[in-house]
Amino acid sequence: MISIRAHLNNIALHHTVFDLPFAFIGALLAAGGRPRLIDILWIAVAITTARAASLAIDNWADLKYDSQQPRMAGRAMVRGAISKREAGVFIAICFLILIYAVLQLAPICIYLLPLAALPCVIYPFTKRFTGYCHLVLGVAIAMAPAGGWVAVGGEVLSVPLAVLCVGVMLWMAGFDAMYGAQDRKFDLAHGLHSLATENGTKNAFGIARIYHLLAVACFFDLGVLMHLAWPYYAGVGIAGGVLVYQHRILRWNDFSQLNQRYFMRNGLVSVVMFLCTWASYQV
């Protein structure tokens, strides 16, 4: 019998908090603060299924490594709660739902879907050969605001959209690099790559700080380019504060605070940015 709970564990559904709010931000900005509710619903379905498929692919591809990593012992595929075949069927179903959802949005979306899905599919394999795999993950997450923007009819070639996507990419890459640094010894022993294996943990944390500084600068510039009201800048300030706090409590040589709580706390950035972007259209 297929366990729904096991599949939810396998795809870490709660991680949708990292990309879905930014997808809504893209839709809000492209529609001048008034996207259609039906578009928002289909965007939510598309982003949720895309991320579910991506996480399932990631866990499927990394199973041989996760099975040897004590920190991953609780994952559904590692425990044998989901077989590779079941994961493959789940991935196929997610892609079918994703395609159907995208077909309900602006016509150009279906043509751009392969390009948007590419970083989601290849990310799990990039850690085999480059320490900058975190940036590929960042690009994959940045497809969410790009998708939300295009889904409501926004122009594909847009400077504000590019600035938003770069900001999201750097935000995600920064905290993923810090979170992954705790696996440096394991990664080195198994021929895997990360910012920490390529540059050392201390330098990886330093690079992550630069990523986050640039991300906040991008978010600020986006507000200027889009002529957003003061609540948006309040959101940028809060998001920046969350990132500063994260860097203050973490130490490159002490991973005691580097846990799932740290990981999920970064979701405050996306949620606050969405709420404050929405609020900027209400004043």
C-alpha positions as CSV (number, residue, x, y, z in Angstrom):
1,M,0.0,0.0,0.0
2,I,1.4,3.4,-1.0
3,S,2.0,5.7,2.0
4,I,1.0,9.3,1.4
5,R,2.9,10.3,4.5
6,A,6.1,8.6,3.1
7,H,5.7,10.5,-0.1
8,L,5.2,13.8,1.7
9,N,8.3,13.1,3.7
10,N,10.2,12.3,0.5
11,I,9.3,15.6,-1.2
12,A,9.5,17.7,2.0
13,L,6.3,19.5,1.1
14,H,6.9,22.2,3.7
15,H,9.9,23.3,1.6
16,T,7.4,24.9,-0.8
17,V,7.6,27.9,1.4
18,F,10.9,28.8,-0.3
19,D,9.6,29.2,-3.8
20,L,5.8,29.5,-3.8
21,P,5.7,33.0,-2.2
22,F,8.2,34.2,-4.7
23,A,6.0,32.8,-7.5
24,F,3.2,34.9,-6.1
25,I,5.5,37.9,-6.0
26,G,6.3,37.5,-9.7
27,A,2.5,37.3,-10.5
28,L,1.8,40.3,-8.3
29,L,4.4,42.5,-10.0
30,A,3.6,41.5,-13.5
31,A,-0.1,42.1,-13.0
32,G,0.3,45.4,-11.3
33,G,-0.9,44.0,-8.0
34,R,-4.1,42.4,-9.4
35,P,-3.5,38.9,-10.7
36,R,-6.6,36.8,-11.4
37,L,-7.4,34.4,-8.6
38,I,-7.7,31.5,-11.0
39,D,-4.1,32.2,-12.3
40,I,-2.8,32.2,-8.7
41,L,-4.4,28.8,-8.1
42,W,-2.9,27.3,-11.2
43,I,0.5,28.8,-10.4
44,A,0.3,27.2,-6.9
45,V,-0.5,23.8,-8.5
46,A,2.3,24.2,-11.0
47,I,5.0,25.3,-8.5
48,T,4.0,22.7,-5.9
49,T,4.1,19.8,-8.4
50,A,7.3,21.0,-10.0
51,R,9.1,21.2,-6.6
52,A,7.6,17.8,-5.6
53,A,9.0,16.2,-8.7
54,S,12.4,18.0,-8.3
55,L,12.8,16.8,-4.6
56,A,11.8,13.3,-5.6
57,I,14.4,13.3,-8.4
58,D,17.0,14.6,-6.0
59,N,16.3,11.9,-3.4
60,W,16.2,9.2,-6.1
61,A,19.5,10.3,-7.6
62,D,21.2,10.6,-4.2
63,L,19.9,7.4,-2.6
64,K,23.2,5.6,-2.7
65,Y,24.8,8.6,-0.8
66,D,22.0,9.3,1.5
67,S,22.0,5.6,2.6
68,Q,25.5,6.1,4.0
69,Q,24.8,9.5,5.5
70,P,23.6,9.3,9.2
71,R,21.9,12.7,8.9
72,M,19.6,11.3,6.1
73,A,18.5,8.2,8.0
74,G,15.0,9.4,8.4
75,R,14.3,10.0,4.7
76,A,11.5,7.8,3.3
77,M,13.6,6.2,0.5
78,V,16.5,5.5,2.8
79,R,14.2,3.7,5.2
80,G,12.7,1.7,2.4
81,A,9.2,3.3,2.8
82,I,9.3,4.2,-0.9
83,S,10.9,2.2,-3.6
84,K,12.7,3.7,-6.6
85,R,9.9,2.4,-8.8
86,E,7.3,4.1,-6.7
87,A,9.3,7.3,-6.7
88,G,9.5,7.2,-10.5
89,V,5.7,6.8,-10.8
90,F,5.2,9.7,-8.4
91,I,7.6,11.9,-10.5
92,A,5.7,11.0,-13.7
93,I,2.4,11.9,-12.1
94,C,3.8,15.2,-10.8
95,F,5.0,16.1,-14.3
96,L,1.6,15.3,-15.8
97,I,-0.2,17.5,-13.3
98,L,2.5,20.2,-13.9
99,I,1.9,20.2,-17.6
100,Y,-1.9,20.4,-17.2
101,A,-1.6,23.3,-14.8
102,V,0.8,25.2,-17.1
103,L,-1.6,24.7,-20.0
104,Q,-4.2,26.7,-18.0
105,L,-1.9,29.8,-17.9
106,A,-0.6,32.2,-20.5
107,P,0.1,30.2,-23.8
108,I,3.8,31.0,-23.8
109,C,4.3,29.1,-20.5
110,I,4.0,25.7,-22.0
111,Y,6.8,26.6,-24.5
112,L,9.0,27.8,-21.8
113,L,8.3,24.9,-19.4
114,P,11.3,22.7,-20.6
115,L,13.7,25.6,-20.1
116,A,12.2,26.3,-16.6
117,A,12.3,22.6,-15.6
118,L,15.9,22.0,-16.8
119,P,17.7,23.3,-13.7
120,C,15.3,21.4,-11.4
121,V,16.1,18.2,-13.2
122,I,19.9,18.6,-13.5
123,Y,20.6,20.1,-10.0
124,P,20.9,16.8,-8.2
125,F,23.7,15.7,-10.5
126,T,25.7,19.0,-10.4
127,K,27.1,18.2,-7.0
128,R,29.0,15.4,-8.7
129,F,31.3,17.8,-10.5
130,T,31.0,21.4,-9.2
131,G,31.1,23.2,-5.9
132,Y,28.8,25.8,-7.3
133,C,25.9,23.4,-7.4
134,H,24.2,25.7,-4.9
135,L,23.8,28.4,-7.6
136,V,22.2,25.8,-9.8
137,L,19.7,25.2,-7.0
138,G,19.2,28.9,-6.8
139,V,18.4,29.1,-10.5
140,A,15.9,26.3,-10.1
141,I,14.2,28.2,-7.2
142,A,14.3,31.4,-9.3
143,M,12.2,29.7,-11.9
144,A,9.3,30.2,-9.5
145,P,9.1,34.0,-9.7
146,A,9.9,33.8,-13.4
147,G,7.0,31.4,-13.9
148,G,4.6,33.5,-11.8
149,W,5.6,36.6,-13.8
150,V,5.1,35.0,-17.2
151,A,2.0,33.1,-16.2
152,V,0.0,36.3,-15.9
153,G,1.3,37.7,-19.1
154,G,4.4,39.5,-18.0
155,E,7.2,40.2,-20.6
156,V,9.8,37.5,-20.6
157,L,12.6,39.9,-21.4
158,S,12.2,42.2,-18.4
159,V,14.9,43.9,-16.3
160,P,12.8,43.8,-13.1
161,L,12.2,40.1,-13.6
162,A,15.9,39.5,-14.1
163,V,16.7,41.4,-10.9
164,L,14.1,39.5,-8.9
165,C,15.4,36.1,-10.2
166,V,19.0,36.9,-9.5
167,G,18.1,38.0,-5.9
168,V,16.2,34.7,-5.3
169,M,19.1,32.7,-6.8
170,L,21.7,34.3,-4.5
171,W,19.4,34.1,-1.5
172,M,18.9,30.3,-2.0
173,A,22.5,29.6,-2.9
174,G,23.8,31.4,0.2
175,F,21.8,29.5,2.8
176,D,22.0,26.2,1.0
177,A,25.8,26.5,0.9
178,M,25.9,27.2,4.6
179,Y,23.6,24.3,5.4
180,G,25.5,21.9,3.2
181,A,28.8,22.9,4.8
182,Q,28.2,20.5,7.7
183,D,28.6,17.6,5.2
184,R,32.0,18.6,4.0
185,K,33.9,15.6,5.4
186,F,31.3,13.2,4.0
187,D,31.3,14.9,0.6
188,L,35.1,14.8,0.4
189,A,35.1,11.1,1.3
190,H,32.5,10.3,-1.4
191,G,33.7,12.6,-4.2
192,L,30.9,15.1,-4.0
193,H,31.3,18.8,-4.3
194,S,30.0,21.9,-2.5
195,L,31.2,25.4,-1.8
196,A,32.7,24.1,1.4
197,T,34.7,21.3,-0.3
198,E,36.0,23.6,-2.9
199,N,36.8,26.6,-0.8
200,G,36.9,25.4,2.8
201,T,34.1,25.9,5.3
202,K,35.2,29.3,6.5
203,N,35.5,30.7,3.0
204,A,32.2,29.1,2.0
205,F,30.5,31.0,4.9
206,G,32.2,34.2,3.6
207,I,31.0,33.7,0.1
208,A,27.5,33.0,1.4
209,R,27.5,36.4,3.2
210,I,28.4,38.1,-0.1
211,Y,25.6,36.2,-1.9
212,H,23.1,37.4,0.7
213,L,24.3,41.0,0.6
214,L,23.9,41.0,-3.1
215,A,20.5,39.3,-2.8
216,V,19.2,42.1,-0.5
217,A,20.6,44.7,-2.9
218,C,18.7,43.0,-5.7
219,F,15.5,43.1,-3.7
220,F,15.9,46.7,-2.9
221,D,16.7,47.6,-6.6
222,L,13.5,45.7,-7.6
223,G,11.4,48.0,-5.5
224,V,13.0,51.0,-7.1
225,L,12.5,49.6,-10.6
226,M,8.9,48.7,-10.0
227,H,8.1,52.0,-8.0
228,L,6.8,50.0,-5.1
229,A,5.4,51.6,-1.9
230,W,7.0,51.7,1.5
231,P,5.7,48.3,2.8
232,Y,7.8,46.6,0.2
233,Y,11.0,48.2,1.6
234,A,9.9,47.2,5.1
235,G,9.8,43.7,3.8
236,V,13.3,44.0,2.4
237,G,14.5,45.3,5.7
238,I,13.0,42.4,7.6
239,A,14.3,39.9,5.1
240,G,17.8,41.4,5.5
241,G,17.4,41.3,9.3
242,V,16.6,37.6,9.1
243,L,19.7,36.9,7.0
244,V,21.9,39.0,9.4
245,Y,20.6,37.0,12.3
246,Q,21.3,33.7,10.6
247,H,24.9,34.7,10.0
248,R,25.3,35.9,13.5
249,I,24.2,32.7,15.2
250,L,26.1,30.4,12.8
251,R,29.9,29.7,13.0
252,W,31.9,28.1,10.3
253,N,33.5,25.8,12.9
254,D,30.4,25.1,15.0
255,F,27.4,23.4,13.4
256,S,25.3,23.1,16.6
257,Q,22.8,25.7,15.2
258,L,22.9,24.4,11.7
259,N,19.7,22.3,11.7
260,Q,16.3,22.0,10.1
261,R,15.1,24.9,12.3
262,Y,17.8,27.1,10.7
263,F,16.9,25.8,7.3
264,M,13.1,26.5,7.7
265,R,13.7,29.9,9.3
266,N,14.9,31.1,5.9
267,G,11.4,30.7,4.7
268,L,10.6,33.9,6.6
269,V,12.4,35.7,3.9
270,S,10.1,34.6,1.1
271,V,6.9,34.8,3.2
272,V,7.7,38.4,4.5
273,M,8.7,39.5,1.0
274,F,5.4,38.3,-0.4
275,L,3.2,39.8,2.3
276,C,5.0,43.2,2.0
277,T,4.9,43.2,-1.8
278,W,1.1,42.6,-1.6
279,A,0.8,45.3,1.1
280,S,2.7,47.8,-1.2
281,Y,-0.3,47.7,-3.6
282,Q,-2.8,48.3,-0.8
283,V,-1.5,51.7,0.4
